Amino acid sequence: NKSGKTPRRPPKKPSNNQKDPVGVYCRVRPLGAEDEECCIEVISNTTIQLHAPDGLKANRNGEFKETQYSFKKVFGIKTTQRELFADVAKPLVEDLIHCKNGLLFTYGVTGSGKTYTMTGSPGQGGLLPRSLDMIFNSIGPYQAKRYVFKPDDKNGMEVQNQVDALLDRQKRDSQTSVPKTPTTRRIDPEFADMISPEEACKAGEVDEDSSYSVFVSYIEIYNNYIYDLLEETPFDPIKPKWNGAGTPLRNTIEFIPPQSKILREDQNHNMYVAGCTEVEVKSTEEAFEVFWRGQKKRRIANTQLNRESSRSHSVFIIKLAQAPLDADGDNVLQDKSQVNVSQLCLVDLAGSERTSRTRAEGNRLREAGNINQSLMTLRTCIEVLRENQMCGTNKMVPYRDSKVTHLFKNYFDGEGKVRMVVCVNPKADDYEETLLVMRFAEMTQEVEVARPVDRPICGFAAGRRQRNQSPTVLNQLLQSFHPLPPCEISGPNDDVTLPRLIDALEKRHKIRKLMVEEYNKTANMLKSVLQEQDSNLLSKENFIQEQRGRLGEKDKMIQNQKNEIDRLEKKSKMLEYKIDILQKTTNIYEEDKRSLQHELESREQRLQREMSEKRRMETRMQGIVTDAKLKWEKECTGPLVRPLHRRSHSAGGERWVDHKPTTNVDLDTVLQPNIPNAIKVNAPNEKALSKCDKYVLTHQEFASDGEIQTKLIKGEVFKTRGGGQAVQFTDIETLKQENPVAASRKRRSSETGPDGEPMERNWTNVETRCSVAVEMRAGSNLGPGYQHHGYPKRRKP
């Protein structure tokens, strides 16, 4: 199916939530010399311990700290390549044959044994040649002919029909029919006998009803650029140069710099190298020869461009295309949607070491920095993945910051298993770099990758290939026919030919009967099989019809649920609208409540003030009533007469203390209080009171009509038992000035007494203040009348 668009394959994202951690293994290489200091010790088959070298301990003030790191498995110096492959790469190859992807990369410091682990040496093949050998040992009898599968240049595979595949094979044979030099046909001794026959292994449970084809590609990532190591150059890279005389120069090579490739995303969101060469191989030797051709091209590029091979990443990609056979079991099913392509990526990462140790300068230093940057991006991606999985965050993983991480991001997103082999050199010079490698490995094995799911191929009956290859009973019967004997009769007395012919015909008749019986048996069996298939088909159709009915019911239920959801959404919107209105109304009521609460509080405060004023007035009125009561009791009982300490009138007559405060106002009245032979004072004192026996206080205040009235408050002075003087007030005289022209004012009810007679407004206050005697002790600075002037002074009118 070459015409039309490429059909979309089923999505390969895992449907389950099962995850597996990244498998991290550790391999320790032997020391280069026996007298070298060792800083790594294998504790167990899963743990190693790092010892700080002596020089480093001296630089750290003698501090000694041993650190241990655990891995899925640790391989010591005595581990063989076969044992390493059985634990690390063999499960990945089995997954590859069962339509699952895999990623395996080696990581470590330069000189730690990464390339040896990946490639190996003659007789000690590494992970790569052993993986190829296991693949071809497993699918060897089931391989499709060349060019039946063909890459579509979009990271997919197409299935060609037999005619197109035959034409492509004839074209290839015609191109390779030119005799080549013997060196090109001979197996390269560098990769000869990589694996001994007794170490060969194969996968179990290979689908015999499928056809397989293996495609390999080899790329290099250097300075964050991708180069195709299998790309055919437009000119022969080994071409002689000519001198001026017109004769070719020997041993000259014209080097053409490689062109970088770009990464693209296919229809299933998987990353691939656009335009990368994919070579179909049919044996382990052919596949490894392709790999070695890429290795040679890589060496030439490193030599011509003056760069180190350890400062670049090499990626060898093995693609396995498989598709089921048709119902007859003869040819591959011509349906691209049934083609499954799985791949195994074997990555040899560049050496992880600091640029200061490489002693590079200029462009080499910048290129080494780019390599370290790509490894740093790999560490960053691993850190973000671990943080997202352990902390539940959703940070973006920076895959695009490096070509290495961008190319293999699908594996960390759940497209296959991921394995890493950490190679370490136990010598003391690599201690600090090895410590960084150990930390990165410890962090990597905490990342979990989604487990890939199985991909079903088709629903054909099993055993199609066997039925096509095994001879049937009918063919055996046809082959058992004996040739007829000669039928020519030599004469009338020939008694041999006819019996021989009759015997042969009878045998053929028996065989014919057996064939008819076998045919009928086969027909009956086929009929029963067809009937069984029809019944199965009918049951399947009934089941499908039943499922369609259920699906219709589910659709109706879903539609009803959608309608109910729409109704509930409308109701929810209406309720939200009502809630909004109620919220606004509540806000208005709250505002009114706050204002009313504020008004209520202000009124309560005012009421409290009024109540306190009322209580104060009540207290004052009670005092006034009490004073009035005392006054009337005093008037009813008569004045207090103390015959003791009274002066005799014959001792010189009465003498008065005339107490006129400085706040009094001089009035232009005709009547002026004039007391002869009186001691005039502004403030009473003990000396003046001791010389007199009468006391008068001139007091001024405003009357009810606004005029000033003068009161003369009189009292008697007598000595007390304490040695002081006391004043007993006995009388009040009032002097008032009125304007006869002014209109008379209406008397208030408060200005009349109980009997209707006018009474002085403030007389009671003055009487109350003056009805109590003041006792002064000898030596006191206070004189009589001090308490009577404790009220605030009135301003002059």
C-alpha positions in Angstrom: 0.0 0.0 0.0 2.3 2.7 -1.3 -0.3 5.2 -2.4 -2.2 7.5 -0.1 -1.4 8.9 3.3 0.3 6.8 5.9 -2.4 5.4 8.2 -2.1 6.3 11.9 -0.9 3.6 14.1 -2.6 2.9 17.4 -1.3 5.2 20.2 1.6 3.7 22.0 1.1 5.5 25.3 0.7 3.1 28.1 -2.8 2.7 29.4 -1.9 1.4 32.9 -0.3 3.3 35.8 2.4 0.7 36.5 5.9 2.1 36.6 9.4 0.7 36.9 12.4 2.5 38.2 15.3 3.2 35.9 17.7 0.2 36.1 21.1 1.4 37.1 24.1 -1.0 37.1 27.7 -0.4 38.1 30.8 -2.0 36.5 34.2 -1.6 38.1 37.2 -1.9 35.7 40.6 -3.3 36.9 43.4 -0.9 37.8 45.9 -0.1 35.1 48.9 -1.0 37.4 49.0 -3.0 40.6 50.8 -0.3 42.5 48.1 2.3 41.9 46.0 3.6 44.8 42.4 2.2 44.7 39.5 4.3 46.0 36.6 1.9 45.3 35.7 -1.3 47.1 32.9 -3.7 46.2 31.0 -4.4 49.4 28.3 -6.7 47.9 26.7 -7.5 44.6 24.6 -4.3 45.0 26.8 -1.9 47.0 30.2 -0.2 46.5 32.1 2.0 48.9 34.3 5.0 47.9 37.4 5.9 49.9 38.9 9.3 49.7 42.6 9.1 48.5 45.4 10.1 50.7 46.2 13.4 48.9 42.7 14.5 49.1 42.5 13.7 52.8 45.6 15.8 53.5 44.0 18.8 51.6 40.9 18.5 53.8 42.7 18.7 57.1 42.8 14.9 57.5 39.0 14.5 57.3 38.1 11.0 56.2 34.7 10.1 55.0 33.6 6.9 53.4 30.5 6.9 51.2 28.4 3.9 50.0 26.2 3.7 46.9 23.7 1.1 46.0 22.7 -0.1 42.5 20.5 -2.7 41.0 23.6 -4.9 40.6 27.4 -4.3 40.9 29.8 -6.1 38.5 33.3 -6.5 39.8 36.6 -6.8 37.9 36.1 -10.5 37.3 32.7 -10.1 35.6 32.7 -11.4 32.0 31.0 -9.8 29.0 28.5 -12.7 28.9 27.4 -12.2 32.5 27.0 -8.5 32.0 24.9 -9.0 28.9 22.7 -11.7 30.5 21.7 -9.3 33.3 21.5 -6.0 31.5 20.9 -6.2 27.8 19.2 -9.7 27.3 15.8 -8.5 28.8 15.9 -5.5 26.5 16.4 -7.7 23.4 13.5 -10.0 24.5 11.3 -6.9 24.8 12.5 -5.7 21.4 11.3 -9.0 19.8 8.0 -8.6 21.6 7.4 -5.1 20.2 8.7 -3.1 23.1 11.4 -0.3 23.0 14.5 -0.1 25.0 17.2 2.4 25.9 20.7 1.4 27.2 23.5 3.8 27.7 26.9 3.7 29.4 28.0 6.6 31.6 31.2 7.4 33.3 34.6 9.2 33.3 36.8 9.0 30.3 38.9 5.7 30.5 36.4 4.0 32.8 35.6 1.2 30.2 32.4 2.5 28.5 33.5 1.6 25.0 34.8 -1.8 26.0 31.5 -2.5 27.8 29.5 -1.4 24.7 31.6 -2.8 21.9 34.1 -5.2 23.4 37.1 -6.8 21.7 37.7 -10.0 19.6 36.6 -12.9 21.6 35.1 -10.6 24.3 32.1 -9.1 22.5 30.3 -6.3 24.3 26.6 -5.5 24.7 26.2 -4.3 21.1 27.4 -7.4 19.2 25.8 -9.8 21.6 22.5 -8.0 21.2 22.7 -8.3 17.4 23.7 -12.0 17.7 20.7 -12.7 20.0 18.3 -11.0 17.6 19.4 -12.9 14.5 19.6 -16.2 16.5 15.9 -15.7 17.5 14.3 -14.5 14.2 16.7 -16.1 11.7 14.2 -18.6 10.3 11.4 -16.1 10.2 13.1 -13.2 8.5 11.3 -11.6 5.5 13.1 -11.3 2.2 15.1 -8.1 1.6 13.1 -5.0 0.7 9.8 -6.5 1.8 9.9 -3.9 4.6 10.9 -0.4 3.5 11.4 2.7 5.7 9.0 5.6 4.8 11.5 8.3 5.9 9.0 9.3 8.6 10.1 6.9 11.3 7.7 4.3 10.1 7.7 1.2 7.9 5.9 0.2 4.7 5.2 -3.3 3.4 6.0 -3.8 -0.3 4.4 -6.4 -2.5 6.5 -9.3 -3.8 7.1 -7.6 -7.3 8.4 -4.3 -5.9 10.6 -6.2 -3.4 12.0 -8.4 -6.2 12.8 -5.4 -8.4 14.6 -3.7 -5.6 16.6 -6.9 -4.9 17.6 -7.2 -8.6 18.6 -3.6 -8.6 20.8 -4.2 -5.6 22.4 -7.3 -7.1 23.2 -5.5 -10.3 24.9 -2.7 -8.3 26.9 -5.2 -6.3 27.8 -7.5 -9.2 30.9 -5.4 -10.0 33.9 -7.3 -8.6 35.4 -5.6 -5.6 38.9 -5.8 -4.1 39.5 -8.9 -1.9 39.9 -6.7 1.2 36.3 -5.5 1.0 34.9 -9.1 0.9 37.0 -10.4 3.7 35.7 -10.1 7.3 37.5 -7.4 9.1 39.8 -8.9 11.8 38.9 -6.2 14.2 35.4 -7.6 14.8 36.0 -11.2 13.8 35.0 -13.9 16.3 33.5 -11.4 18.7 31.2 -14.1 20.1 32.0 -17.7 20.5 29.3 -20.2 19.3 28.9 -21.7 22.8 28.0 -18.3 24.2 25.2 -17.7 21.6 21.7 -17.3 23.0 18.2 -16.7 21.7 14.9 -15.4 22.9 12.0 -17.7 23.7 8.4 -17.5 22.5 9.1 -15.9 19.2 5.9 -15.5 17.0 6.4 -17.9 14.2 3.5 -16.5 12.2 5.2 -13.1 11.7 8.0 -12.0 9.5 10.8 -9.8 10.7 13.4 -7.5 9.3 16.3 -5.7 11.1 17.4 -2.1 10.3 20.4 -0.4 11.8 21.5 3.2 11.9 24.5 4.8 13.5 24.7 8.5 14.5 27.1 10.7 16.4 26.3 13.8 18.6 29.2 16.1 18.8 29.2 19.7 19.9 25.3 19.4 20.1 25.2 18.5 16.3 24.0 15.2 14.9 26.0 13.4 12.2 25.0 10.3 10.3 27.9 7.9 10.3 26.3 5.6 7.6 25.5 8.4 5.1 26.8 7.8 1.6 29.0 10.7 0.5 28.3 12.1 -3.0 32.0 11.3 -3.9 34.1 8.4 -3.0 35.9 9.4 0.2 38.9 7.2 -0.7 39.8 8.9 -4.0 43.3 9.4 -5.3 44.7 12.9 -5.8 46.7 13.7 -8.9 50.0 15.4 -9.0 51.1 18.0 -11.6 52.5 15.2 -13.9 49.1 13.5 -14.2 49.9 10.5 -12.1 47.8 9.6 -9.0 49.2 9.9 -5.6 49.0 6.8 -3.4 47.6 6.6 0.1 45.7 9.8 -0.2 42.2 10.4 1.2 39.9 13.2 0.3 37.8 13.9 3.3 34.3 15.5 2.9 33.0 17.0 6.2 29.7 15.4 7.3 26.4 17.4 7.3 24.5 17.8 10.5 21.0 16.3 10.8 17.9 17.7 12.6 15.4 16.1 14.9 11.7 15.8 14.0 8.6 14.4 15.6 6.5 11.7 13.9 2.8 11.2 13.9 2.9 9.3 17.2 5.0 12.2 18.8 8.2 10.2 18.9 11.5 11.9 18.1 13.7 10.7 15.3 16.7 11.9 13.2 15.3 13.2 9.9 17.2 11.8 6.8 19.1 9.3 8.8 20.4 6.2 6.9 18.7 2.9 7.8 20.4 -0.2 6.5 18.6 -3.5 6.3 20.8 -6.3 7.6 20.2 -10.1 7.5 23.0 -11.4 9.8 25.1 -10.6 12.8 28.2 -10.2 10.7 26.5 -7.9 8.2 25.1 -5.7 11.0 28.4 -5.5 12.8 30.2 -4.8 9.5 27.8 -1.8 9.1 28.7 -0.7 12.6 32.4 -1.0 12.0 32.0 1.0 8.8 30.5 3.8 10.8 33.3 3.5 13.4 35.9 3.9 10.7 34.2 7.0 9.3 34.0 8.4 12.9 37.8 7.8 13.3 38.5 9.6 10.0 36.3 12.5 11.0 38.0 12.8 14.4 41.5 12.7 12.7 40.7 15.2 10.1 38.8 17.6 12.4 41.3 17.1 15.2 38.9 16.0 17.9 38.7 13.3 20.5 36.3 10.4 20.1 35.7 10.4 23.9 34.2 13.9 23.7 31.2 12.8 21.6 28.1 10.6 22.1 27.6 7.6 19.8 24.1 6.1 19.3 23.6 2.8 17.5 19.9 2.2 16.8 18.5 -1.3 16.1 15.0 -1.3 14.6 13.0 -4.5 14.3 10.0 -4.4 11.9 7.5 -7.2 12.2 4.2 -7.9 10.5 1.9 -11.0 10.6 1.7 -13.4 7.7 -1.5 -13.6 5.7 -4.1 -16.3 6.1 -2.3 -18.6 3.7 1.0 -18.2 5.6 2.9 -17.4 2.4 3.4 -13.7 2.3 3.5 -10.7 4.7 0.1 -9.1 5.3 -0.2 -6.1 3.1 -1.6 -3.8 5.8 0.6 -1.0 7.2 -1.5 -0.7 10.3 -0.5 -4.2 11.3 3.3 -3.4 11.1 4.9 -3.0 14.5 8.3 -1.2 14.7 10.3 -1.5 17.9 13.8 -0.2 18.5 16.7 -0.6 20.8 19.1 2.3 21.3 22.6 1.6 22.5 24.3 4.8 23.6 27.9 5.3 24.5 27.9 8.7 26.2 30.9 11.0 26.2 33.3 11.0 29.1 32.1 13.0 32.1 35.0 15.1 33.3 35.7 18.7 34.1 37.2 20.9 31.4 40.1 21.9 33.7 41.2 18.3 33.7 41.1 18.0 29.9 43.6 20.9 29.5 41.8 21.9 26.3 42.2 25.4 24.9 40.3 27.5 22.3 37.8 25.6 20.2 38.6 22.4 22.0 37.8 24.0 25.3 34.5 25.3 24.0 33.5 21.9 22.5 34.4 20.2 25.8 32.1 22.7 27.5 29.3 21.8 25.1 29.7 18.1 25.9 29.6 18.8 29.6 26.6 21.0 29.0 24.7 18.2 27.3 25.5 15.9 30.3 24.5 18.6 32.7 21.2 18.9 30.8 20.7 15.1 31.2 21.3 15.5 34.9 18.8 18.4 35.0 16.1 16.4 33.2 16.6 13.5 35.7 16.4 15.9 38.6 13.1 17.5 37.4 11.6 14.1 36.6 12.4 12.9 40.1 11.1 16.1 41.7 7.8 15.8 39.7 7.3 12.2 40.8 8.4 12.6 44.4 6.8 16.0 45.2 3.8 15.9 42.9 4.9 19.0 41.0 4.4 19.5 37.3 7.5 21.3 36.2 8.5 21.3 32.6 11.4 19.0 31.8 14.0 20.8 29.7 14.4 18.1 27.1 15.0 20.6 24.3 18.1 22.1 25.8 20.2 19.2 24.4 20.0 16.9 21.4 20.7 13.9 23.6 17.8 14.5 25.9 15.5 15.7 23.1 16.1 12.5 21.1 15.3 10.1 24.0 12.6 12.1 25.8 10.0 9.5 24.7 11.7 6.8 26.7 11.4 8.8 29.9 7.7 9.5 29.0 6.9 5.8 28.9 7.9 4.4 25.5 10.2 1.7 26.8 12.5 0.5 29.5 15.6 2.5 30.4 18.9 1.0 31.6 22.2 2.6 32.5 25.6 1.0 33.1 27.8 3.2 35.2 31.4 2.4 34.5 34.0 3.5 37.1 37.8 3.4 37.3 39.0 2.8 40.8 42.2 4.8 40.5 42.6 7.7 42.9 43.0 10.3 40.1 39.4 9.9 39.1 38.0 10.1 42.6 36.3 13.5 42.4 34.8 12.8 38.9 33.7 9.3 40.1 32.0 10.9 43.1 29.9 13.1 40.8 29.0 10.1 38.6 27.9 8.2 41.7 25.6 11.0 42.8 24.1 11.2 39.4 23.5 7.5 39.2 22.0 7.4 42.7 19.5 10.2 41.6 18.7 8.4 38.3 17.5 5.2 39.9 14.9 7.1 41.8 13.1 8.1 38.6 10.3 5.8 37.5 9.3 5.2 33.9 5.9 3.9 32.8 5.9 0.3 32.0 5.2 -0.4 28.2 2.2 -2.4 27.3 1.9 -5.3 24.8 0.8 -4.6 21.3 -1.5 -7.1 19.7 -0.8 -7.8 16.1 -3.8 -9.5 14.5 -6.5 -12.1 15.1 -5.4 -14.8 12.6 -5.2 -18.4 13.7 -1.8 -19.6 14.9 0.3 -22.1 13.0 -0.1 -20.6 9.5 3.6 -20.9 8.7 3.8 -24.5 9.8 0.7 -25.5 7.7 2.2 -23.9 4.6 5.6 -25.5 5.1 4.5 -29.1 6.2 3.4 -31.5 3.4 -0.3 -32.6 3.5 -1.6 -36.2 3.3 -2.9 -35.5 -0.2 0.5 -34.5 -1.5 2.0 -37.6 0.1 -0.6 -39.8 -1.6 0.1 -38.1 -4.9 3.8 -38.7 -4.5 3.1 -42.4 -3.7 1.7 -43.1 -7.2 3.9 -45.7 -8.9 4.6 -45.2 -12.6 2.6 -47.4 -14.9 4.5 -50.4 -16.3 5.1 -50.8 -20.0 1.8 -51.5 -21.8 3.1 -53.0 -25.0 2.1 -56.7 -25.4 4.8 -58.8 -27.0 2.4 -61.5 -28.3 -0.7 -63.5 -27.7 1.0 -65.6 -25.2 2.1 -62.6 -23.1 0.9 -63.3 -19.6 3.1 -60.8 -17.8 2.1 -57.3 -19.1 -1.6 -57.5 -18.5 -1.4 -58.8 -14.9 1.3 -56.2 -14.2 -0.9 -53.5 -15.6 -3.9 -54.8 -13.7 -1.9 -54.9 -10.5 -0.7 -51.3 -11.0 -4.2 -50.1 -11.8 -5.6 -51.8 -8.7 -3.0 -50.1 -6.6 -3.8 -46.8 -8.1 -7.5 -47.5 -7.5 -6.8 -48.2 -3.9 -4.8 -45.0 -3.7 -7.7 -43.2 -5.4 -10.1 -44.5 -2.8 -7.7 -43.4 0.0 -7.5 -40.0 -1.7 -11.3 -39.8 -1.9 -11.6 -40.7 1.7 -8.9 -38.2 2.7 -10.6 -35.6 0.6 -14.0 -36.3 2.1 -12.5 -36.3 5.6 -10.7 -33.1 4.9 -13.9 -31.7 3.3 -15.9 -32.7 6.3 -13.3 -31.3 8.7 -13.2 -28.1 6.7 -17.0 -28.0 6.7 -17.1 -28.5 10.4 -14.5 -25.8 10.8 -16.5 -23.5 8.6 -19.7 -24.3 10.5 -17.8 -23.7 13.7 -16.5 -20.4 12.3 -20.0 -19.5 11.1 -21.4 -20.2 14.5 -18.6 -18.3 16.1 -19.2 -15.5 13.6 -22.9 -15.6 14.3 -22.3 -15.5 18.0 -19.8 -12.6 17.5 -22.4 -10.8 15.4 -25.0 -11.4 18.1 -22.5 -10.2 20.7 -21.7 -7.2 18.6 -25.4 -6.5 18.2 -25.9 -6.8 21.9 -23.0 -4.6 22.5 -24.3 -2.1 20.0 -27.7 -2.2 21.9 -25.9 -1.6 25.1 -23.9 1.1 23.5 -27.1 2.8 22.3 -28.5 2.6 25.8 -25.2 4.0 27.1 -25.5 6.8 24.5 -29.0 7.6 25.6 -28.0 7.5 29.2 -25.0 9.8 28.4 -27.4 12.1 26.4 -29.8 12.2 29.3 -26.9 12.9 31.7 -25.8 15.7 29.4 -29.3 17.1 29.4 -29.4 16.8 33.2 -26.0 18.4 33.4 -27.2 21.3 31.2 -30.3 21.7 33.3 -28.2 21.7 36.5 -25.8 24.2 35.0 -28.7 26.5 34.1 -30.1 26.0 37.6 -26.7 26.6 39.0 -26.3 29.8 37.0 -29.8 30.9 38.2 -28.9 30.1 41.8 -25.7 32.0 41.4 -27.6 35.0 40.0 -30.0 34.8 43.0 -27.1 34.4 45.4 -25.5 37.5 43.9 -28.8 39.4 44.4 -29.1 38.1 47.9 -25.5 39.0 48.6 -26.1 42.6 47.4 -29.3 42.8 49.5 -27.4 41.4 52.5 -24.7 44.0 52.0 -27.4 46.8 52.0 -29.0 45.3 55.1 -25.6 45.0 56.7 -24.9 48.6 55.9 -28.2 49.7 57.4 -27.6 47.5 60.4 -24.2 49.1 60.9 -25.7 52.6 60.6 -28.6 51.8 63.0 -26.2 50.1 65.4 -24.1 53.2 65.4 -27.2 55.4 65.9 -28.3 53.1 68.7 -24.9 53.3 70.4 -24.9 57.1 70.1 -28.4 57.2 71.6 -27.4 54.8 74.4 -24.4 57.0 75.2 -26.7 60.1 75.2 -29.2 58.2 77.4 -26.4 57.2 79.8 -25.2 60.8 80.0 -28.8 61.9 80.7 -29.2 59.2 83.3 -25.9 60.2 85.0 -27.0 63.9 84.8 -30.4 62.9 86.3 -28.6 60.9 89.1 -26.4 63.9 89.7 -29.3 66.2 89.9 -31.2 63.9 92.2 -28.1 63.7 94.5 -27.9 67.5 94.4 -31.6 67.9 95.1 -31.3 65.4 98.0 -28.5 67.6 99.3 -30.6 70.7 99.0 -33.6 69.0 100.7 -31.3 67.8 103.5 -29.8 71.3 103.9 -33.3 72.8 104.0 -34.4 70.2 106.5 -31.4 71.0 108.7 -32.1 74.7 108.4 -35.7 74.4 109.5 -34.8 72.1 112.3 -32.2 74.7 113.4 -34.7 77.5 113.2 -37.3 75.5 115.1 -34.9 74.6 117.9 -33.4 78.1 118.1 -29.8 79.3 117.8 -27.0 77.5 119.4 -25.9 79.5 122.4 -22.6 78.8 123.9 -22.3 80.9 127.1 -18.7 79.8 127.5 -16.0 81.7 125.7 -18.3 84.6 125.0 -16.9 88.1 125.4 -18.4 90.6 127.6 -20.1 93.5 126.0 -18.7 95.8 128.7 -15.1 95.0 127.6 -15.2 97.6 124.9 -18.3 96.8 122.7 -18.7 94.5 119.7 -16.0 94.4 117.1 -16.6 93.1 113.6 -14.4 91.3 111.0 -15.5 92.9 107.8 -14.7 90.3 105.1 -14.9 91.8 101.6 -13.4 89.5 98.9 -11.4 91.2 96.2 -13.8 90.0 93.5 -16.6 92.2 94.7 -17.7 95.1 92.5 -18.2 98.6 93.8 -21.8 99.7 93.2 -23.0 103.3 92.9 -25.7 102.7 95.4 -26.7 105.1 98.2 -26.9 102.4 100.8 -23.5 101.0 101.5 -22.7 98.6 104.3 -20.7 100.5 106.8 -19.6 98.9 110.1 -17.8 101.2 112.5 -14.8 99.9 114.5 -14.4 96.9 112.2 -11.3 95.0 111.0 -11.5 94.9 107.2 -9.9 91.9 105.5 -9.9 90.4 102.1 -9.5 86.9 103.5 -10.3 85.9 107.1 -7.4 84.9 109.3 -6.9 83.7 112.8 -5.4 86.9 114.2 -8.4 89.0 113.1 -10.9 86.6 114.4 -9.2 86.4 117.7 -9.8 90.1 118.3 -13.4 90.2 117.3 -16.7 88.6 118.3 -18.7 89.4 115.1 -18.2 88.3 111.5 -19.8 89.6 108.3 -19.2 88.4 104.7 -20.1 90.7 101.8 -21.2 88.3 99.0 -22.3 89.4 95.5 -24.3 87.4 93.0 -26.7 87.8 90.0 -30.3 88.0 90.7 -33.0 86.4 88.6 -33.5 89.7 86.7 -29.8 89.9 85.9 -29.0 92.6 88.4 -26.3 92.3 91.0 -27.5 91.8 94.5 -25.3 92.1 97.7 -25.8 89.8 100.7 -24.3 90.5 104.1 -23.9 87.1 105.8 -23.4 87.8 109.6 -22.2 85.4 112.3 -20.7 85.2 115.8 -17.2 84.3 116.6 -16.4 82.1 119.6 -13.5 80.1 120.7 -13.4 76.4 120.4 -12.0 73.8 122.8 -9.3 73.0 120.3 -7.8 76.4 120.6 -9.2 77.9 117.4 -12.1 80.2 116.5 -15.4 79.1 115.1 -18.0 81.2 113.2 -21.7 80.5 113.7 -23.7 82.3 111.0 -26.9 83.8 112.3 -28.3 86.2 109.7 -28.3 87.3 106.1 -29.1 90.8 104.8 -29.8 91.3 101.1 -29.2 94.6 99.2 -30.6 94.6 95.7 -30.7 97.4 93.0 -33.7 97.4 90.6 -34.7 99.5 87.6 -38.3 100.7 88.0 -38.6 101.5 84.2 -37.9 97.9 83.1 -40.9 95.6 82.6 -41.5 93.3 85.5 -40.6 89.8 84.9 -42.8 86.8 85.6 -41.8 85.0 88.6 -41.0 81.5 88.1 -42.6 78.8 90.2 -39.2 77.9 91.6 -38.9 81.5 93.0 -41.9 81.1 95.3 -42.1 79.2 98.5 -44.7 76.7 99.6 -46.9 79.6 101.0 -46.7 81.6 97.8 -44.2 84.1 99.2 -41.2 85.0 97.1 -38.0 83.4 98.1 -34.4 83.9 97.2 -33.2 81.6 94.4 -29.8 81.0 95.8 -30.4 81.7 99.4 -30.7 78.1 100.2 -27.3 77.4 98.6 -25.7 80.3 100.6 -27.5 79.3 103.7 -26.3 75.7 103.2 -22.8 76.9 102.7 -22.9 79.2 105.7 -24.9 77.2 108.2 -21.9 75.1 109.2 -19.2 76.5 111.5 -15.6 76.4 110.5 -13.1 75.1 113.1 -9.6 76.4 112.8 -6.8 75.0 114.8 -4.0 77.1 116.2 -1.3 77.7 113.6 -3.5 76.9 110.6 -3.1 79.0 107.4 -6.8 78.6 106.6 -9.2 81.1 108.1 -12.9 81.2 108.4 -14.8 81.4 105.2 -12.3 79.3 103.2 -14.8 76.7 102.5 -17.4 79.3 101.5 -15.2 80.5 98.7 -14.3 77.1 97.2 -16.7 77.7 94.3 -15.3 79.2 91.1 -15.1 83.0 91.1 -17.6 84.9 89.0 -16.4 87.3 86.4 -17.1 91.0 86.6 -20.2 92.0 84.7 
